[in-house]
Amino acid sequence: MRKEYNKLIRDEIPRIIRENGRECAIETMQDAEYRRALLEKLIEEANEVAEADPHKLAVELADLYEVIDATMAAHGLEREVVLAEQRKRRVERGGFEKRLRLLWTE
């Protein structure tokens, strides 16, 4: 029975599918479509992190990091540039160490 996906997958997934005795169809995306698919994949992976049980959290975070790395590469962003922005924002706005929840403002 055919199941439709139409989503970005990891490079070795077609081989894994075929090794399991199944068939699949793939195509290579153009740059703009690939960048858009990566952004969609970020949301998908972030949702999987949010729903992960504690035993699977490291695996789901690893998947999220993989998509982040691919997104940076697709947009020509160097990791150090992004990490510098992270440090800058932490200095300017803080991190999450204090575990603060905003209840209201006026």
DRENTORBA-297054 format. One record per residue (C-alpha): residue number from 1; residue in three letters; x, y, z. Coordinates in nm, 3 decimals, always signed. Layout:
 num residuo    east   north      up
 NUM     ALA       X       Y       Z
...
***
This chain:
 num residuo    east   north      up
   1     MET  +0.000  +0.000  +0.000
   2     ARG  +0.145  +0.336  -0.106
   3     LYS  +0.180  +0.608  +0.157
   4     GLU  +0.245  +0.967  +0.051
   5     TYR  +0.500  +1.177  +0.241
   6     ASN  +0.622  +1.468  +0.026
   7     LYS  +0.875  +1.581  +0.286
   8     LEU  +1.247  +1.631  +0.333
   9     ILE  +1.426  +1.316  +0.446
  10     ARG  +1.776  +1.221  +0.553
  11     ASP  +2.012  +1.109  +0.275
  12     GLU  +2.024  +0.741  +0.368
  13     ILE  +1.649  +0.687  +0.410
  14     PRO  +1.594  +0.558  +0.052
  15     ARG  +1.865  +0.294  +0.103
  16     ILE  +1.713  +0.190  +0.436
  17     ILE  +1.367  +0.161  +0.280
  18     ARG  +1.501  -0.055  -0.003
  19     GLU  +1.703  -0.273  +0.235
  20     ASN  +1.376  -0.343  +0.414
  21     GLY  +1.227  -0.479  +0.091
  22     ARG  +1.015  -0.176  +0.010
  23     GLU  +1.016  +0.070  -0.277
  24     CYS  +1.013  +0.449  -0.276
  25     ALA  +1.033  +0.745  -0.511
  26     ILE  +1.254  +1.045  -0.443
  27     GLU  +1.349  +1.367  -0.616
  28     THR  +1.613  +1.633  -0.556
  29     MET  +1.479  +1.975  -0.456
  30     GLN  +1.599  +2.303  -0.598
  31     ASP  +1.767  +2.546  -0.357
  32     ALA  +1.465  +2.762  -0.268
  33     GLU  +1.239  +2.462  -0.217
  34     TYR  +1.508  +2.290  -0.008
  35     ARG  +1.548  +2.593  +0.220
  36     ARG  +1.170  +2.609  +0.266
  37     ALA  +1.159  +2.234  +0.340
  38     LEU  +1.433  +2.275  +0.600
  39     LEU  +1.228  +2.540  +0.779
  40     GLU  +0.930  +2.305  +0.782
  41     LYS  +1.158  +2.027  +0.911
  42     LEU  +1.273  +2.253  +1.195
  43     ILE  +0.913  +2.279  +1.313
  44     GLU  +0.859  +1.904  +1.276
  45     GLU  +1.172  +1.821  +1.474
  46     ALA  +1.101  +2.085  +1.741
  47     ASN  +0.756  +1.931  +1.792
  48     GLU  +0.916  +1.588  +1.828
  49     VAL  +1.152  +1.730  +2.093
  50     ALA  +0.857  +1.885  +2.277
  51     GLU  +0.670  +1.552  +2.280
  52     ALA  +0.969  +1.325  +2.353
  53     ASP  +0.982  +1.116  +2.666
  54     PRO  +1.299  +1.162  +2.875
  55     HIS  +1.461  +0.849  +2.729
  56     LYS  +1.430  +0.978  +2.371
  57     LEU  +1.508  +1.345  +2.436
  58     ALA  +1.876  +1.319  +2.338
  59     VAL  +1.786  +1.147  +2.008
  60     GLU  +1.524  +1.408  +1.922
  61     LEU  +1.758  +1.695  +2.012
  62     ALA  +2.026  +1.537  +1.791
  63     ASP  +1.777  +1.534  +1.502
  64     LEU  +1.697  +1.899  +1.565
  65     TYR  +2.066  +1.989  +1.567
  66     GLU  +2.109  +1.807  +1.234
  67     VAL  +1.835  +2.019  +1.077
  68     ILE  +1.979  +2.337  +1.230
  69     ASP  +2.321  +2.254  +1.083
  70     ALA  +2.169  +2.185  +0.740
  71     THR  +1.968  +2.509  +0.757
  72     MET  +2.278  +2.711  +0.839
  73     ALA  +2.468  +2.548  +0.550
  74     ALA  +2.181  +2.603  +0.306
  75     HIS  +2.174  +2.973  +0.394
  76     GLY  +2.551  +3.012  +0.393
  77     LEU  +2.569  +3.084  +0.765
  78     GLU  +2.882  +2.986  +0.955
  79     ARG  +2.824  +2.813  +1.290
  80     GLU  +3.052  +3.062  +1.466
  81     VAL  +2.844  +3.355  +1.336
  82     VAL  +2.527  +3.198  +1.476
  83     LEU  +2.695  +3.115  +1.807
  84     ALA  +2.823  +3.473  +1.830
  85     GLU  +2.465  +3.595  +1.786
  86     GLN  +2.354  +3.353  +2.056
  87     ARG  +2.617  +3.489  +2.297
  88     LYS  +2.522  +3.849  +2.210
  89     ARG  +2.152  +3.782  +2.275
  90     ARG  +2.234  +3.606  +2.600
  91     VAL  +2.428  +3.913  +2.719
  92     GLU  +2.154  +4.153  +2.604
  93     ARG  +1.844  +3.953  +2.704
  94     GLY  +1.971  +3.677  +2.929
  95     GLY  +1.940  +3.303  +2.900
  96     PHE  +1.690  +3.069  +3.064
  97     GLU  +1.886  +2.971  +3.373
  98     LYS  +1.655  +3.154  +3.615
  99     ARG  +1.350  +2.960  +3.485
 100     LEU  +1.132  +3.273  +3.481
 101     ARG  +0.769  +3.274  +3.366
 102     LEU  +0.609  +3.602  +3.259
 103     LEU  +0.264  +3.622  +3.416
 104     TRP  +0.146  +3.963  +3.301
 105     THR  +0.244  +4.318  +3.202
 106     GLU  +0.070  +4.654  +3.214
***
